[in-house]
C-alpha cells in the first residue's frame, strides 16, 4: 500500500502531543474526551488507531480501559511505549489503519482520531472503516475524527494566512476537492490530507457497514478565536467555552464551523 507523505511532517515539524496540551488544542482534547466517554462501556478494550505518542491512550488508561495503540510511525510507537509501556493495560505496535494487526472481533471500541486525515483516496478511507468494523465486537463502537472541509479557510482568516496568495491557492483546492496539499513545505500549513464535508464522514461509515449513532462538531466557533486560549486556564471560563461548543455540536447548519468532526458508529449487534 502506498503510504501518505506524513512522516517528515510528524517526525520533524509537528508535535501532536503538545498541540493538544496547550493553547486551544486543549479545547479539542476536552471535547474529544467527553464525546468518546459517553459512548464507551466501562473497562473497555480500546484500539487507538493512529494514536501517535499516546495523548489519548493516557486518559483512556486513567479511565480504566485497556488500550492497544497502533500507529504508522515507528517513532510515535517508540515514544508511546517509553511513556506508557510500564502500564499493565497498555500495549503498542506499528501498523496501518487499512490493515490492522488484530483478530476479528477482538476489541470493544476503535478510535480513529487521525488516520482518516491522511488518506486522500476514498477507497483507502473505506478500507480503514471496514478494518475497524472487522476488529470490533458486534455492538462495539467506532469513533472517527475528520478535519472539516472549511478548516483551512477559517484558519487562514484567524491566522492571517489568507492574505498570502500561496495559501489562498491551497484553500481553493481544499474547498473544491477536499484534498489538502502544501507544496510550500511551511509546517504551519499542514501536510497532505483530506478534509471532509460534514455529510461525508457518516456516509463513509454507513457504506462500510456500520450503524451511525451521531456526527458532531468538536470545537464550534471557539477554535478560530485565538485569544480564547487564555479562558481555558480558568475553570469557570473554560466551562463557558466548552458549553458554547456543546450546545451547537449537533446543529446541522453549523457542523461546517468546527475545525474537527466526530462520527460515532457501531458494528451491528447481529
N, C-alpha and C positions, 0 to 999 in steps of 0.2 A: 504494500500500500504506500502511496506517496504521502510523505509527511508534510504537514503545513509548515511554512517557514517561520516558526516561532522561537526556535532555540536561541538565536542571538539576542532577540528581544528580552527574553526572560533570564538568560544567562548573564547578560552584561548591562542591560539598561533599565530593568524593571524589577521591583521588589513587591510582589503581590501581597506578601505577608504584612509588610509595613504600610502599604497603601490602605489596608483595611483596619489598621490600628491607629491611624492618625487622621486629622482633618475630617472632611466629610465622608471619607471611607468608612468611618465608624457608624455613620447612618446606614450605609448599605449592610454592614455586618450585623447591626442590631435588628434590622428589618428581616434579613435572611433568617436569622436565628428564630425570631418569633413566628415567621410563616412556616418554617420547617418544623418547629416544635409542635405546632397544632396538628400535624399530620403523622408524626412518628409514634409508634407504640412504645411502651416502656421497655427498657433493656433490649433495644433492637440490635440486630446485626446490620450494620450500615456499611455500604460500599461507597466510598468517597472517590468518585472518578474525576481525574484532573484535580486532585486535592492539593497540588503544589507542595508547599512546605509544612502543611498541617494546620493552617489557621482555623479551619472548620473542624478538623478532627479533634483539636484540643478541647473545644467546648462540647462537642458530642461525647467525648470521653468523660468530661466533668458531669454531664447529664446522665451518665450510667450506661451508655451504649457501648457496644463492641464495634470497632472501626477497622476496616481494611482500606488503606489508601492506595490508589493506583494513579500513576502519573507517567506521562510520556517522557519527561525529562529526568535523567538519572540523578542530576544534582539536586533536584527537588526531592526525590525519594530519599537520597542520602541525608539531606538536611532534616526532613521529617523524621527519619529513623533516628538520627542523632538526638533530636529534641524529645521524641515521644517513644522511642523504641524500648525503654525500660518499663513502659506501662503494660500490664499483663493483658489488656484488652485491645492492644494496638499492633497491627502489622502493616507492612507496606511493600509494594513491588512496582517495578517498571512495567507499563502496559499501555495498550492503545484502546481508546474508548470504543473503537469499531470492532474489536476482537478481544474481549475481556478474558483474563486468565482465571476464570472461576467456573464451577459446575453450574448446571441448570438449577434454578430454584434454590439457591444456596444462601440468599440474604433476604432480610425483611424490608430493606429500603435501599434505593440507589439515589445518590446525589450526583447530578451533572451540572455542577456550578462553574462551568468554564469550558468544557470540551466543545460545545456547540458554537462557541465564539469563532473557533479557528478552522471550521470545516465549511469551506465556501461552496462545496458541491452538495446539493440536496441529497443525493444518494448516500453520501457519507454520513450526513446528519441522520437520515432514516436508519442507517446501519447502527448508529450509536443508540438510538431509541430502541431498536429491536434487540440489541445486546442487553440493554437494561431490562427489557421485558423478559428476556430469556433467563437472566440470573436471579431475578426477584421472585419470591414465592407468590402463588396465587393470592390475590388480595393485597399484595405488597405495594408500596408506594414508590414512585419515581418522581423526583423533583428536579426540574431543569431550568437553568437560567440562560437568558439571552440578552445581548445588548440591543437596545431599541434602535430601530431604523433611523430615528431622528437625532440620535445621540451626538453625532459629530456636528450637526447644525447648531444644536443648543450649546454644546461645549465651545464651539467657535465664537458664539456670541458672549458667553460667560467669561471666556479667557482672552477675548480679542484676537483669536487666531483667524477669524473670518475675514479680517482686513488684509490678510496675506493671500494673493492670487493662487499660490500653490495649494493652500488649504482649501480655498473655495473649489478648486478642481476636484479635490478628494471628496468634499461634501457632495458635489454634483453627482459623482459616481455612486456614492453611498445611497443617495435618495433614489437614483434611477434603477440600481441593480441590487442593492444590499451588500455588494462586495466592497469592502474597505481595503484599499491598498495605499501604502505610504511610500512612494518612490523617493521621497526626500531623505528617509532614514532618521528624521527627527523623532527621538523617542517620546516626545510629548504627544505625538500624533498617532501613537499606537502602531500595531503591526497588522499584517494581513489577517482579515477577519470577515465574518458575516454578521450583518446587523438585521435582525428580524423585524418585520411588521408585527404588530400585536396579534393579529389573527393567524399568522403563520405558525407560531410556536405550538399552540394547541392542535392545529391541523396536522402538524407532523406527528405529534404524539398519537392522535387518533388513527392516522394512516398506518402507524407502526403496530397498532393493535391494542393500545392502552385506552382506558376509560378516563377522560379528563374530569378532574374534580373542580379545578379553578385555575384561572390565569389572572395574575395581579401585577400591578406596577409596584416596584420596590420602594423607590425614594420619593416619588412625587416631584413637586417643583423644587424642593429644598436643595437637591443636589446641585442645581445650577446657580444658587445664590451663595457664593463662596464665603462671605462674611458670617454666614450662619454656623460655620465650623466652631466658632468660639462658644455658641449656645450649647454645644454638646458637652462642655466642661461643667455645666451647672445642671443638677438633677431636674429641677423644675422646668427650666427652659428646654432641656433635652426632651422631656416628655411632651412638651408642646410641639416640637419639631416632629417627633415620632408620630404623634396623633394626627398631624397635618397630612402625613403620608398614609396613615391607616384609613382615614375617612374617605379617601378617594381611590383606594387601591383597586377596587373592582369597578369603578365608574368607566363604562365603555368609551365615553367621549374623551377621557383623559389618560387612557393607557399609553398613548404615544408620548406622554410627557416625561415619564420616568426614564432614568438612564438605563435601568435594567428591568426585565420582565421575568417573572417566575411562573411556570406552568407546573401544577401538581396533578399527577395522573396515577392510575393504579392498574396493575395487571388484573384482568377479570378473575373473579373468585373461582370460576368453574374451569 
